[in-house]
């Protein structure tokens, strides 16, 4: 039986550009190869290990743009490579307000707000409020309240 990826949890969001992938030892497996790609099932354009005997591999340089990543773990069993496929989501990095400098006093009744682009971001909503964190009673860049994560 080929190895099974256990960590990070298959199907999860990878929250960093680096991760240590771990797997169960395959029954009768003597070597493993881990491939990580972004161009489809079985791709390895992001990472391709050499055959290893350890049940883990550290991977760096992963994207953080919200795209689907494909992982394949190969196991060398009785003279043949067997594999299992998995998917992950490359974690996105949210935008960060840069101007006016957060925590500073606003000295006018108007201000231009600027932020970093973030990675994997497709839309922005700016809300400004006076009734607590997350409020938007003073300004809301959308015509309706922004949807918030649960």
Phi and psi in radians as a Rosetta constraint file:
Dihedral C 1 N 2 CA 2 C 2 CIRCULARHARMONIC -1.252 0.35
Dihedral N 2 CA 2 C 2 N 3 CIRCULARHARMONIC 2.837 0.35
Dihedral C 2 N 3 CA 3 C 3 CIRCULARHARMONIC -1.064 0.35
Dihedral N 3 CA 3 C 3 N 4 CIRCULARHARMONIC 2.724 0.35
Dihedral C 3 N 4 CA 4 C 4 CIRCULARHARMONIC -2.193 0.35
Dihedral N 4 CA 4 C 4 N 5 CIRCULARHARMONIC 2.180 0.35
Dihedral C 4 N 5 CA 5 C 5 CIRCULARHARMONIC -1.139 0.35
Dihedral N 5 CA 5 C 5 N 6 CIRCULARHARMONIC 2.328 0.35
Dihedral C 5 N 6 CA 6 C 6 CIRCULARHARMONIC -2.066 0.35
Dihedral N 6 CA 6 C 6 N 7 CIRCULARHARMONIC -0.461 0.35
Dihedral C 6 N 7 CA 7 C 7 CIRCULARHARMONIC -2.599 0.35
Dihedral N 7 CA 7 C 7 N 8 CIRCULARHARMONIC 2.382 0.35
Dihedral C 7 N 8 CA 8 C 8 CIRCULARHARMONIC -0.992 0.35
Dihedral N 8 CA 8 C 8 N 9 CIRCULARHARMONIC 2.745 0.35
Dihedral C 8 N 9 CA 9 C 9 CIRCULARHARMONIC -0.994 0.35
Dihedral N 9 CA 9 C 9 N 10 CIRCULARHARMONIC 2.144 0.35
Dihedral C 9 N 10 CA 10 C 10 CIRCULARHARMONIC -0.938 0.35
Dihedral N 10 CA 10 C 10 N 11 CIRCULARHARMONIC 2.428 0.35
Dihedral C 10 N 11 CA 11 C 11 CIRCULARHARMONIC 1.530 0.35
Dihedral N 11 CA 11 C 11 N 12 CIRCULARHARMONIC -0.080 0.35
Dihedral C 11 N 12 CA 12 C 12 CIRCULARHARMONIC -1.507 0.35
Dihedral N 12 CA 12 C 12 N 13 CIRCULARHARMONIC 3.019 0.35
Dihedral C 12 N 13 CA 13 C 13 CIRCULARHARMONIC -1.592 0.35
Dihedral N 13 CA 13 C 13 N 14 CIRCULARHARMONIC 2.231 0.35
Dihedral C 13 N 14 CA 14 C 14 CIRCULARHARMONIC -1.462 0.35
Dihedral N 14 CA 14 C 14 N 15 CIRCULARHARMONIC 2.122 0.35
Dihedral C 14 N 15 CA 15 C 15 CIRCULARHARMONIC -1.630 0.35
Dihedral N 15 CA 15 C 15 N 16 CIRCULARHARMONIC 0.155 0.35
Dihedral C 15 N 16 CA 16 C 16 CIRCULARHARMONIC -2.601 0.35
Dihedral N 16 CA 16 C 16 N 17 CIRCULARHARMONIC 2.909 0.35
Dihedral C 16 N 17 CA 17 C 17 CIRCULARHARMONIC -1.448 0.35
Dihedral N 17 CA 17 C 17 N 18 CIRCULARHARMONIC 0.034 0.35
Dihedral C 17 N 18 CA 18 C 18 CIRCULARHARMONIC -2.360 0.35
Dihedral N 18 CA 18 C 18 N 19 CIRCULARHARMONIC 2.613 0.35
Dihedral C 18 N 19 CA 19 C 19 CIRCULARHARMONIC -2.742 0.35
Dihedral N 19 CA 19 C 19 N 20 CIRCULARHARMONIC 2.616 0.35
Dihedral C 19 N 20 CA 20 C 20 CIRCULARHARMONIC -1.790 0.35
Dihedral N 20 CA 20 C 20 N 21 CIRCULARHARMONIC 2.029 0.35
Dihedral C 20 N 21 CA 21 C 21 CIRCULARHARMONIC -1.589 0.35
Dihedral N 21 CA 21 C 21 N 22 CIRCULARHARMONIC 2.301 0.35
Dihedral C 21 N 22 CA 22 C 22 CIRCULARHARMONIC -2.211 0.35
Dihedral N 22 CA 22 C 22 N 23 CIRCULARHARMONIC 2.643 0.35
Dihedral C 22 N 23 CA 23 C 23 CIRCULARHARMONIC -2.546 0.35
Dihedral N 23 CA 23 C 23 N 24 CIRCULARHARMONIC 2.813 0.35
Dihedral C 23 N 24 CA 24 C 24 CIRCULARHARMONIC -1.327 0.35
Dihedral N 24 CA 24 C 24 N 25 CIRCULARHARMONIC 2.658 0.35
Dihedral C 24 N 25 CA 25 C 25 CIRCULARHARMONIC -1.228 0.35
Dihedral N 25 CA 25 C 25 N 26 CIRCULARHARMONIC 2.263 0.35
Dihedral C 25 N 26 CA 26 C 26 CIRCULARHARMONIC -1.269 0.35
Dihedral N 26 CA 26 C 26 N 27 CIRCULARHARMONIC 2.560 0.35
Dihedral C 26 N 27 CA 27 C 27 CIRCULARHARMONIC -1.148 0.35
Dihedral N 27 CA 27 C 27 N 28 CIRCULARHARMONIC 2.033 0.35
Dihedral C 27 N 28 CA 28 C 28 CIRCULARHARMONIC 1.385 0.35
Dihedral N 28 CA 28 C 28 N 29 CIRCULARHARMONIC 0.066 0.35
Dihedral C 28 N 29 CA 29 C 29 CIRCULARHARMONIC -1.344 0.35
Dihedral N 29 CA 29 C 29 N 30 CIRCULARHARMONIC 2.393 0.35
Dihedral C 29 N 30 CA 30 C 30 CIRCULARHARMONIC -1.964 0.35
Dihedral N 30 CA 30 C 30 N 31 CIRCULARHARMONIC -0.313 0.35
Dihedral C 30 N 31 CA 31 C 31 CIRCULARHARMONIC -2.584 0.35
Dihedral N 31 CA 31 C 31 N 32 CIRCULARHARMONIC 2.804 0.35
Dihedral C 31 N 32 CA 32 C 32 CIRCULARHARMONIC -2.380 0.35
Dihedral N 32 CA 32 C 32 N 33 CIRCULARHARMONIC 2.680 0.35
Dihedral C 32 N 33 CA 33 C 33 CIRCULARHARMONIC -2.369 0.35
Dihedral N 33 CA 33 C 33 N 34 CIRCULARHARMONIC 2.268 0.35
Dihedral C 33 N 34 CA 34 C 34 CIRCULARHARMONIC -1.915 0.35
Dihedral N 34 CA 34 C 34 N 35 CIRCULARHARMONIC 2.253 0.35
Dihedral C 34 N 35 CA 35 C 35 CIRCULARHARMONIC -2.121 0.35
Dihedral N 35 CA 35 C 35 N 36 CIRCULARHARMONIC 2.367 0.35
Dihedral C 35 N 36 CA 36 C 36 CIRCULARHARMONIC -2.214 0.35
Dihedral N 36 CA 36 C 36 N 37 CIRCULARHARMONIC 2.271 0.35
Dihedral C 36 N 37 CA 37 C 37 CIRCULARHARMONIC -2.510 0.35
Dihedral N 37 CA 37 C 37 N 38 CIRCULARHARMONIC 2.980 0.35
Dihedral C 37 N 38 CA 38 C 38 CIRCULARHARMONIC -2.180 0.35
Dihedral N 38 CA 38 C 38 N 39 CIRCULARHARMONIC 0.055 0.35
Dihedral C 38 N 39 CA 39 C 39 CIRCULARHARMONIC -1.854 0.35
Dihedral N 39 CA 39 C 39 N 40 CIRCULARHARMONIC 0.154 0.35
Dihedral C 39 N 40 CA 40 C 40 CIRCULARHARMONIC 2.399 0.35
Dihedral N 40 CA 40 C 40 N 41 CIRCULARHARMONIC 2.982 0.35
Dihedral C 40 N 41 CA 41 C 41 CIRCULARHARMONIC -0.998 0.35
Dihedral N 41 CA 41 C 41 N 42 CIRCULARHARMONIC 2.278 0.35
Dihedral C 41 N 42 CA 42 C 42 CIRCULARHARMONIC 1.496 0.35
Dihedral N 42 CA 42 C 42 N 43 CIRCULARHARMONIC -0.031 0.35
Dihedral C 42 N 43 CA 43 C 43 CIRCULARHARMONIC -1.320 0.35
Dihedral N 43 CA 43 C 43 N 44 CIRCULARHARMONIC 2.727 0.35
Dihedral C 43 N 44 CA 44 C 44 CIRCULARHARMONIC -2.505 0.35
Dihedral N 44 CA 44 C 44 N 45 CIRCULARHARMONIC 0.592 0.35
Dihedral C 44 N 45 CA 45 C 45 CIRCULARHARMONIC -1.221 0.35
Dihedral N 45 CA 45 C 45 N 46 CIRCULARHARMONIC -0.265 0.35
Dihedral C 45 N 46 CA 46 C 46 CIRCULARHARMONIC -1.719 0.35
Dihedral N 46 CA 46 C 46 N 47 CIRCULARHARMONIC -0.582 0.35
Dihedral C 46 N 47 CA 47 C 47 CIRCULARHARMONIC -2.798 0.35
Dihedral N 47 CA 47 C 47 N 48 CIRCULARHARMONIC 2.394 0.35
Dihedral C 47 N 48 CA 48 C 48 CIRCULARHARMONIC -2.558 0.35
Dihedral N 48 CA 48 C 48 N 49 CIRCULARHARMONIC 1.871 0.35
Dihedral C 48 N 49 CA 49 C 49 CIRCULARHARMONIC -1.346 0.35
Dihedral N 49 CA 49 C 49 N 50 CIRCULARHARMONIC 2.766 0.35
Dihedral C 49 N 50 CA 50 C 50 CIRCULARHARMONIC -1.368 0.35
Dihedral N 50 CA 50 C 50 N 51 CIRCULARHARMONIC 2.887 0.35
Dihedral C 50 N 51 CA 51 C 51 CIRCULARHARMONIC -1.004 0.35
Dihedral N 51 CA 51 C 51 N 52 CIRCULARHARMONIC 2.269 0.35
Dihedral C 51 N 52 CA 52 C 52 CIRCULARHARMONIC -2.294 0.35
Dihedral N 52 CA 52 C 52 N 53 CIRCULARHARMONIC 2.804 0.35
Dihedral C 52 N 53 CA 53 C 53 CIRCULARHARMONIC -1.790 0.35
Dihedral N 53 CA 53 C 53 N 54 CIRCULARHARMONIC -0.275 0.35
Dihedral C 53 N 54 CA 54 C 54 CIRCULARHARMONIC -1.258 0.35
Dihedral N 54 CA 54 C 54 N 55 CIRCULARHARMONIC 2.744 0.35
Dihedral C 54 N 55 CA 55 C 55 CIRCULARHARMONIC -1.738 0.35
Dihedral N 55 CA 55 C 55 N 56 CIRCULARHARMONIC 0.611 0.35
Dihedral C 55 N 56 CA 56 C 56 CIRCULARHARMONIC -2.821 0.35
Dihedral N 56 CA 56 C 56 N 57 CIRCULARHARMONIC 2.746 0.35
Dihedral C 56 N 57 CA 57 C 57 CIRCULARHARMONIC -2.610 0.35
Dihedral N 57 CA 57 C 57 N 58 CIRCULARHARMONIC 2.381 0.35
Dihedral C 57 N 58 CA 58 C 58 CIRCULARHARMONIC -1.603 0.35
Dihedral N 58 CA 58 C 58 N 59 CIRCULARHARMONIC 2.261 0.35
Dihedral C 58 N 59 CA 59 C 59 CIRCULARHARMONIC -2.105 0.35
Dihedral N 59 CA 59 C 59 N 60 CIRCULARHARMONIC 2.304 0.35
Dihedral C 59 N 60 CA 60 C 60 CIRCULARHARMONIC -2.149 0.35
Dihedral N 60 CA 60 C 60 N 61 CIRCULARHARMONIC 2.935 0.35
Dihedral C 60 N 61 CA 61 C 61 CIRCULARHARMONIC 1.357 0.35
Dihedral N 61 CA 61 C 61 N 62 CIRCULARHARMONIC 0.346 0.35
Dihedral C 61 N 62 CA 62 C 62 CIRCULARHARMONIC -1.291 0.35
Dihedral N 62 CA 62 C 62 N 63 CIRCULARHARMONIC 2.553 0.35
Dihedral C 62 N 63 CA 63 C 63 CIRCULARHARMONIC -1.224 0.35
Dihedral N 63 CA 63 C 63 N 64 CIRCULARHARMONIC 2.799 0.35
Dihedral C 63 N 64 CA 64 C 64 CIRCULARHARMONIC -2.265 0.35
Dihedral N 64 CA 64 C 64 N 65 CIRCULARHARMONIC 0.821 0.35
Dihedral C 64 N 65 CA 65 C 65 CIRCULARHARMONIC -2.010 0.35
Dihedral N 65 CA 65 C 65 N 66 CIRCULARHARMONIC 0.207 0.35
Dihedral C 65 N 66 CA 66 C 66 CIRCULARHARMONIC 1.480 0.35
Dihedral N 66 CA 66 C 66 N 67 CIRCULARHARMONIC 0.014 0.35
Dihedral C 66 N 67 CA 67 C 67 CIRCULARHARMONIC -1.378 0.35
Dihedral N 67 CA 67 C 67 N 68 CIRCULARHARMONIC 2.885 0.35
Dihedral C 67 N 68 CA 68 C 68 CIRCULARHARMONIC -1.387 0.35
Dihedral N 68 CA 68 C 68 N 69 CIRCULARHARMONIC 2.336 0.35
Dihedral C 68 N 69 CA 69 C 69 CIRCULARHARMONIC -1.961 0.35
Dihedral N 69 CA 69 C 69 N 70 CIRCULARHARMONIC 2.511 0.35
Dihedral C 69 N 70 CA 70 C 70 CIRCULARHARMONIC -2.003 0.35
Dihedral N 70 CA 70 C 70 N 71 CIRCULARHARMONIC 2.241 0.35
Dihedral C 70 N 71 CA 71 C 71 CIRCULARHARMONIC -2.048 0.35
Dihedral N 71 CA 71 C 71 N 72 CIRCULARHARMONIC 2.411 0.35
Dihedral C 71 N 72 CA 72 C 72 CIRCULARHARMONIC -2.321 0.35
Dihedral N 72 CA 72 C 72 N 73 CIRCULARHARMONIC 2.200 0.35
Dihedral C 72 N 73 CA 73 C 73 CIRCULARHARMONIC -1.924 0.35
Dihedral N 73 CA 73 C 73 N 74 CIRCULARHARMONIC 2.074 0.35
Dihedral C 73 N 74 CA 74 C 74 CIRCULARHARMONIC -1.664 0.35
Dihedral N 74 CA 74 C 74 N 75 CIRCULARHARMONIC 2.540 0.35
Dihedral C 74 N 75 CA 75 C 75 CIRCULARHARMONIC -2.229 0.35
Dihedral N 75 CA 75 C 75 N 76 CIRCULARHARMONIC 2.268 0.35
Dihedral C 75 N 76 CA 76 C 76 CIRCULARHARMONIC -1.523 0.35
Dihedral N 76 CA 76 C 76 N 77 CIRCULARHARMONIC 1.898 0.35
Dihedral C 76 N 77 CA 77 C 77 CIRCULARHARMONIC -2.263 0.35
Dihedral N 77 CA 77 C 77 N 78 CIRCULARHARMONIC 2.121 0.35
Dihedral C 77 N 78 CA 78 C 78 CIRCULARHARMONIC 0.864 0.35
Dihedral N 78 CA 78 C 78 N 79 CIRCULARHARMONIC 0.785 0.35
Dihedral C 78 N 79 CA 79 C 79 CIRCULARHARMONIC 1.407 0.35
Dihedral N 79 CA 79 C 79 N 80 CIRCULARHARMONIC 0.252 0.35
Dihedral C 79 N 80 CA 80 C 80 CIRCULARHARMONIC -2.536 0.35
Dihedral N 80 CA 80 C 80 N 81 CIRCULARHARMONIC 2.593 0.35
Dihedral C 80 N 81 CA 81 C 81 CIRCULARHARMONIC -1.496 0.35
Dihedral N 81 CA 81 C 81 N 82 CIRCULARHARMONIC 2.237 0.35
Dihedral C 81 N 82 CA 82 C 82 CIRCULARHARMONIC -2.078 0.35
Dihedral N 82 CA 82 C 82 N 83 CIRCULARHARMONIC 2.679 0.35
Dihedral C 82 N 83 CA 83 C 83 CIRCULARHARMONIC -2.565 0.35
Dihedral N 83 CA 83 C 83 N 84 CIRCULARHARMONIC 2.841 0.35
Dihedral C 83 N 84 CA 84 C 84 CIRCULARHARMONIC -2.254 0.35
Dihedral N 84 CA 84 C 84 N 85 CIRCULARHARMONIC 2.501 0.35
Dihedral C 84 N 85 CA 85 C 85 CIRCULARHARMONIC -1.901 0.35
Dihedral N 85 CA 85 C 85 N 86 CIRCULARHARMONIC 2.586 0.35
Dihedral C 85 N 86 CA 86 C 86 CIRCULARHARMONIC -2.525 0.35
Dihedral N 86 CA 86 C 86 N 87 CIRCULARHARMONIC 2.813 0.35
Dihedral C 86 N 87 CA 87 C 87 CIRCULARHARMONIC -2.207 0.35
Dihedral N 87 CA 87 C 87 N 88 CIRCULARHARMONIC 2.690 0.35
Dihedral C 87 N 88 CA 88 C 88 CIRCULARHARMONIC -2.432 0.35
Dihedral N 88 CA 88 C 88 N 89 CIRCULARHARMONIC 2.907 0.35
Dihedral C 88 N 89 CA 89 C 89 CIRCULARHARMONIC -1.998 0.35
Dihedral N 89 CA 89 C 89 N 90 CIRCULARHARMONIC 2.248 0.35
Dihedral C 89 N 90 CA 90 C 90 CIRCULARHARMONIC -1.250 0.35
Dihedral N 90 CA 90 C 90 N 91 CIRCULARHARMONIC 2.088 0.35
Dihedral C 90 N 91 CA 91 C 91 CIRCULARHARMONIC -1.071 0.35
Dihedral N 91 CA 91 C 91 N 92 CIRCULARHARMONIC 2.442 0.35
Dihedral C 91 N 92 CA 92 C 92 CIRCULARHARMONIC -1.609 0.35
Dihedral N 92 CA 92 C 92 N 93 CIRCULARHARMONIC 2.677 0.35
Dihedral C 92 N 93 CA 93 C 93 CIRCULARHARMONIC -1.860 0.35
Dihedral N 93 CA 93 C 93 N 94 CIRCULARHARMONIC 2.150 0.35
Dihedral C 93 N 94 CA 94 C 94 CIRCULARHARMONIC -1.230 0.35
Dihedral N 94 CA 94 C 94 N 95 CIRCULARHARMONIC 2.793 0.35
Dihedral C 94 N 95 CA 95 C 95 CIRCULARHARMONIC -1.135 0.35
Dihedral N 95 CA 95 C 95 N 96 CIRCULARHARMONIC 2.695 0.35
Dihedral C 95 N 96 CA 96 C 96 CIRCULARHARMONIC -2.259 0.35
Dihedral N 96 CA 96 C 96 N 97 CIRCULARHARMONIC 2.249 0.35
Dihedral C 96 N 97 CA 97 C 97 CIRCULARHARMONIC -1.110 0.35
Dihedral N 97 CA 97 C 97 N 98 CIRCULARHARMONIC 2.339 0.35
Dihedral C 97 N 98 CA 98 C 98 CIRCULARHARMONIC -2.090 0.35
Dihedral N 98 CA 98 C 98 N 99 CIRCULARHARMONIC -0.416 0.35
Dihedral C 98 N 99 CA 99 C 99 CIRCULARHARMONIC -2.652 0.35
Dihedral N 99 CA 99 C 99 N 100 CIRCULARHARMONIC 2.391 0.35
Dihedral C 99 N 100 CA 100 C 100 CIRCULARHARMONIC -0.972 0.35
Dihedral N 100 CA 100 C 100 N 101 CIRCULARHARMONIC 2.691 0.35
Dihedral C 100 N 101 CA 101 C 101 CIRCULARHARMONIC -1.006 0.35
Dihedral N 101 CA 101 C 101 N 102 CIRCULARHARMONIC 2.140 0.35
Dihedral C 101 N 102 CA 102 C 102 CIRCULARHARMONIC -0.933 0.35
Dihedral N 102 CA 102 C 102 N 103 CIRCULARHARMONIC 2.384 0.35
Dihedral C 102 N 103 CA 103 C 103 CIRCULARHARMONIC 1.590 0.35
Dihedral N 103 CA 103 C 103 N 104 CIRCULARHARMONIC -0.128 0.35
Dihedral C 103 N 104 CA 104 C 104 CIRCULARHARMONIC -1.602 0.35
Dihedral N 104 CA 104 C 104 N 105 CIRCULARHARMONIC 2.801 0.35
Dihedral C 104 N 105 CA 105 C 105 CIRCULARHARMONIC -1.320 0.35
Dihedral N 105 CA 105 C 105 N 106 CIRCULARHARMONIC 2.406 0.35
Dihedral C 105 N 106 CA 106 C 106 CIRCULARHARMONIC -1.527 0.35
Dihedral N 106 CA 106 C 106 N 107 CIRCULARHARMONIC 2.155 0.35
Dihedral C 106 N 107 CA 107 C 107 CIRCULARHARMONIC -1.738 0.35
Dihedral N 107 CA 107 C 107 N 108 CIRCULARHARMONIC 0.125 0.35
Dihedral C 107 N 108 CA 108 C 108 CIRCULARHARMONIC -2.484 0.35
Dihedral N 108 CA 108 C 108 N 109 CIRCULARHARMONIC 2.892 0.35
Dihedral C 108 N 109 CA 109 C 109 CIRCULARHARMONIC -1.434 0.35
Dihedral N 109 CA 109 C 109 N 110 CIRCULARHARMONIC -0.017 0.35
Dihedral C 109 N 110 CA 110 C 110 CIRCULARHARMONIC -2.348 0.35
Dihedral N 110 CA 110 C 110 N 111 CIRCULARHARMONIC 2.661 0.35
Dihedral C 110 N 111 CA 111 C 111 CIRCULARHARMONIC -2.723 0.35
Dihedral N 111 CA 111 C 111 N 112 CIRCULARHARMONIC 2.617 0.35
Dihedral C 111 N 112 CA 112 C 112 CIRCULARHARMONIC -1.815 0.35
Dihedral N 112 CA 112 C 112 N 113 CIRCULARHARMONIC 2.102 0.35
Dihedral C 112 N 113 CA 113 C 113 CIRCULARHARMONIC -1.686 0.35
Dihedral N 113 CA 113 C 113 N 114 CIRCULARHARMONIC 2.398 0.35
Dihedral C 113 N 114 CA 114 C 114 CIRCULARHARMONIC -2.262 0.35
Dihedral N 114 CA 114 C 114 N 115 CIRCULARHARMONIC 2.677 0.35
Dihedral C 114 N 115 CA 115 C 115 CIRCULARHARMONIC -2.598 0.35
Dihedral N 115 CA 115 C 115 N 116 CIRCULARHARMONIC 2.849 0.35
Dihedral C 115 N 116 CA 116 C 116 CIRCULARHARMONIC -1.253 0.35
Dihedral N 116 CA 116 C 116 N 117 CIRCULARHARMONIC 2.787 0.35
Dihedral C 116 N 117 CA 117 C 117 CIRCULARHARMONIC -1.264 0.35
Dihedral N 117 CA 117 C 117 N 118 CIRCULARHARMONIC -0.482 0.35
Dihedral C 117 N 118 CA 118 C 118 CIRCULARHARMONIC 1.268 0.35
Dihedral N 118 CA 118 C 118 N 119 CIRCULARHARMONIC -3.141 0.35
Dihedral C 118 N 119 CA 119 C 119 CIRCULARHARMONIC -2.168 0.35
Dihedral N 119 CA 119 C 119 N 120 CIRCULARHARMONIC 2.387 0.35
Dihedral C 119 N 120 CA 120 C 120 CIRCULARHARMONIC 1.334 0.35
Dihedral N 120 CA 120 C 120 N 121 CIRCULARHARMONIC 0.149 0.35
Dihedral C 120 N 121 CA 121 C 121 CIRCULARHARMONIC -1.475 0.35
Dihedral N 121 CA 121 C 121 N 122 CIRCULARHARMONIC 2.321 0.35
Dihedral C 121 N 122 CA 122 C 122 CIRCULARHARMONIC -1.991 0.35
Dihedral N 122 CA 122 C 122 N 123 CIRCULARHARMONIC -0.310 0.35
Dihedral C 122 N 123 CA 123 C 123 CIRCULARHARMONIC -2.595 0.35
Dihedral N 123 CA 123 C 123 N 124 CIRCULARHARMONIC 2.688 0.35
Dihedral C 123 N 124 CA 124 C 124 CIRCULARHARMONIC -2.209 0.35
Dihedral N 124 CA 124 C 124 N 125 CIRCULARHARMONIC 2.547 0.35
Dihedral C 124 N 125 CA 125 C 125 CIRCULARHARMONIC -2.316 0.35
Dihedral N 125 CA 125 C 125 N 126 CIRCULARHARMONIC 2.205 0.35
Dihedral C 125 N 126 CA 126 C 126 CIRCULARHARMONIC -1.899 0.35
Dihedral N 126 CA 126 C 126 N 127 CIRCULARHARMONIC 2.192 0.35
Dihedral C 126 N 127 CA 127 C 127 CIRCULARHARMONIC -2.177 0.35
Dihedral N 127 CA 127 C 127 N 128 CIRCULARHARMONIC 2.374 0.35
Dihedral C 127 N 128 CA 128 C 128 CIRCULARHARMONIC -2.250 0.35
Dihedral N 128 CA 128 C 128 N 129 CIRCULARHARMONIC 2.251 0.35
Dihedral C 128 N 129 CA 129 C 129 CIRCULARHARMONIC -2.470 0.35
Dihedral N 129 CA 129 C 129 N 130 CIRCULARHARMONIC 2.918 0.35
Dihedral C 129 N 130 CA 130 C 130 CIRCULARHARMONIC -2.103 0.35
Dihedral N 130 CA 130 C 130 N 131 CIRCULARHARMONIC 0.066 0.35
Dihedral C 130 N 131 CA 131 C 131 CIRCULARHARMONIC -1.898 0.35
Dihedral N 131 CA 131 C 131 N 132 CIRCULARHARMONIC 0.224 0.35
Dihedral C 131 N 132 CA 132 C 132 CIRCULARHARMONIC 2.323 0.35
Dihedral N 132 CA 132 C 132 N 133 CIRCULARHARMONIC 2.951 0.35
Dihedral C 132 N 133 CA 133 C 133 CIRCULARHARMONIC -0.993 0.35
Dihedral N 133 CA 133 C 133 N 134 CIRCULARHARMONIC 2.285 0.35
Dihedral C 133 N 134 CA 134 C 134 CIRCULARHARMONIC 1.521 0.35
Dihedral N 134 CA 134 C 134 N 135 CIRCULARHARMONIC -0.039 0.35
Dihedral C 134 N 135 CA 135 C 135 CIRCULARHARMONIC -1.390 0.35
Dihedral N 135 CA 135 C 135 N 136 CIRCULARHARMONIC 2.775 0.35
Dihedral C 135 N 136 CA 136 C 136 CIRCULARHARMONIC -2.536 0.35
Dihedral N 136 CA 136 C 136 N 137 CIRCULARHARMONIC 0.641 0.35
Dihedral C 136 N 137 CA 137 C 137 CIRCULARHARMONIC -1.304 0.35
Dihedral N 137 CA 137 C 137 N 138 CIRCULARHARMONIC -0.279 0.35
Dihedral C 137 N 138 CA 138 C 138 CIRCULARHARMONIC -1.678 0.35
Dihedral N 138 CA 138 C 138 N 139 CIRCULARHARMONIC -0.610 0.35
Dihedral C 138 N 139 CA 139 C 139 CIRCULARHARMONIC -2.721 0.35
Dihedral N 139 CA 139 C 139 N 140 CIRCULARHARMONIC 2.414 0.35
Dihedral C 139 N 140 CA 140 C 140 CIRCULARHARMONIC -2.475 0.35
Dihedral N 140 CA 140 C 140 N 141 CIRCULARHARMONIC 2.062 0.35
Dihedral C 140 N 141 CA 141 C 141 CIRCULARHARMONIC -1.289 0.35
Dihedral N 141 CA 141 C 141 N 142 CIRCULARHARMONIC -0.074 0.35
Dihedral C 141 N 142 CA 142 C 142 CIRCULARHARMONIC -1.993 0.35
Dihedral N 142 CA 142 C 142 N 143 CIRCULARHARMONIC 2.742 0.35
Dihedral C 142 N 143 CA 143 C 143 CIRCULARHARMONIC -1.245 0.35
Dihedral N 143 CA 143 C 143 N 144 CIRCULARHARMONIC -0.264 0.35
Dihedral C 143 N 144 CA 144 C 144 CIRCULARHARMONIC -2.258 0.35
Dihedral N 144 CA 144 C 144 N 145 CIRCULARHARMONIC 2.881 0.35
Dihedral C 144 N 145 CA 145 C 145 CIRCULARHARMONIC -0.980 0.35
Dihedral N 145 CA 145 C 145 N 146 CIRCULARHARMONIC 2.411 0.35
Dihedral C 145 N 146 CA 146 C 146 CIRCULARHARMONIC -1.153 0.35
Dihedral N 146 CA 146 C 146 N 147 CIRCULARHARMONIC 2.545 0.35
Dihedral C 146 N 147 CA 147 C 147 CIRCULARHARMONIC -1.296 0.35
Dihedral N 147 CA 147 C 147 N 148 CIRCULARHARMONIC 2.504 0.35
Dihedral C 147 N 148 CA 148 C 148 CIRCULARHARMONIC -2.086 0.35
Dihedral N 148 CA 148 C 148 N 149 CIRCULARHARMONIC 2.598 0.35
Dihedral C 148 N 149 CA 149 C 149 CIRCULARHARMONIC -1.096 0.35
Dihedral N 149 CA 149 C 149 N 150 CIRCULARHARMONIC 2.626 0.35
